Amino acid sequence: MPIMIQNSLTRKKEEFVPVEPGRVGIYVCGPTVYGHSHVGHAKSYVTFDVIVKWFRASAFDVLYVQNITDVGHLTDDADEGDDKIEKAARSGRVHPLEYVDTYMRSYFSDMEALGIAHPNFYVRATQHIIEQIEQIKRILAAGHAYEVNGNVYFDVSSWPEYGCLSGRRAEELIEGARVDVRSEKKDPRDFALWKSAEGTGHIMRWPSPWGEGYPGWHIECSAMATKYLGGTFDIHGGGMENKFPHHECEIAQARSAGDGDFARYWIHNNMIQVDGQKMGKSLGNAILIKDVLQDYRAQALRLFLLQTHYSRPSNYTKEGMAAAEAGVDRMTQTLARLEEASTSTDGHAAANEALFRAASEADARAKAAMDDDFNTPVALSVLFELVTASNRALAEGALGEAAGAAADVLRRHAGDVLGVLGGENGEGADDGLTERLADFLLDLRSRLRDQKQWDLSDYIRDQLAEMGIEIHDSPDGSTWTRIRESS
């Protein structure tokens, strides 16, 4: 079955056909590094981490490039206001590049804590000023830009394709444009390719044919994507909030410069809400990744995010995170039991056969879900069905190769691709020691209960509760989950 992608550019679900057979070139918009990363960043980069891992699991050779915006992103999309990084650096009384390095390291730390694999490489806007100037020169030469007072603007009226990604008509773009009546732009829709730094006090500035200045926000991505992936490449990804104007402008820049068709497939992840409200710094409800990981495991945050399709908004709640924690616990415990059972050679033949069948069906269904526009909610539901089937078979004494087959499916899909299995707060941080100790004590308590040593079994239960682990007894056996404090 081919991989199908909901292409934002065509607004259709299409079969993925790479530019070069067996290879995938993907460019994803990275952060503007002027603060710590929040759960909205987590949704975006977990999404593309899973997409890249699925391509690799599907035997594609992937070249994954991600940018770091460290200059040119203004506080106003109408090319007005301060550079976000320069403004933040001034308030902190540090050089902008020192500010960038501080929050770039913070971003890398958060990504590693979430078990997100780094791209093949990162590209920074400040390290590609020459490439941006050269692309601007090609756009000017083609008649799609103009210079005034050291500023260079893209002439939207000269490019009829503008709006092809967002679907916005020219009239809507004019009505929605915010620009001062004194603006030197010919058209309110026009956007900056290069900004003059004369008389601005802007620290990060470079010489150009139009005077000292710095690039606009949009030009960095079109210049860097085409430099490393070619004029026509496979996939461009990013958050829904970047579809317009950022990604729309990227397409216009690259195509008008004659660099190729740019990205053939566009993938946009949706945004995060908090308790049903849009998340934002201005609303005071932005939740940092670092704060989430103080209370929850990285795997729980990944599970929470992946339970919603990337194209739909996620609603962050404490109840949702607690449920995700319990789901990680349940899957982790089942995998540990399967791995232990797989070392034995005896078992109940009928139960073994049923588990073999359940594992095979889960493998095929999870693959089909991921091939269908990376449908992680369906893939996860399939894997949790396998967890239920595994626990049923284990209760009946299913051991040996069937247990190994089920464990392999969970490791490959839930672990290697989705990243919801692993050690505490990152891949293998404690090699699953917490889970193994809890499982050991749970097994010891079950043996004590079989021997009617109620005082000792209750003592283990109470001590685990003090450590934040709650035991649940049922006719099918005992399980445990972490206790999360409510506030």
Buried (B, 14 or more C-beta within 10 A) or exposed (E): EEBBBBBBBBEEEBEBEBBEEEBBBBBBBBBBBBBBBBBBBBBBBBBBBBBBBBBBBBEBEBBBBBBBBBBBBBEEBBBEEBBBBBBBBBEEEBEBBEBBBBBBEBBBBBBBBBBBBEBBEBBBBBEBBEBBBBBBBBBBEBEBBBBEEBBBBBBBEBBEEBBBBBEBEBEEBEEBBEBEEEBEBBBBBBBBBBBBBEEBEBBBBBEBEBBBBBBBBBBBBBBBBBBBBBBBBBBBBBBBEBBBBBBBBBBBBBBBBEBBEBBBBBBBBBBBBBEEEEBBEEEEBBBBBBEBBEBBBBBBBBBBBBBBBBBEBBBBBBEBBBBBBBBBBBBBBBBBBBBBBBEEEEBBEEBBEBBBEBBEBBBEBBBBBBBBBBBBBBBBBBBBBBBEBBBBBBEBBBBBEBBBBBBBBBBBBBBBBBBBBBBBBBBEBBEBEBBBBBBEBBBEBBEBBEEEEEEBBEEBBEEBEEEEBBBEEEEEBBBBBBBBEEE
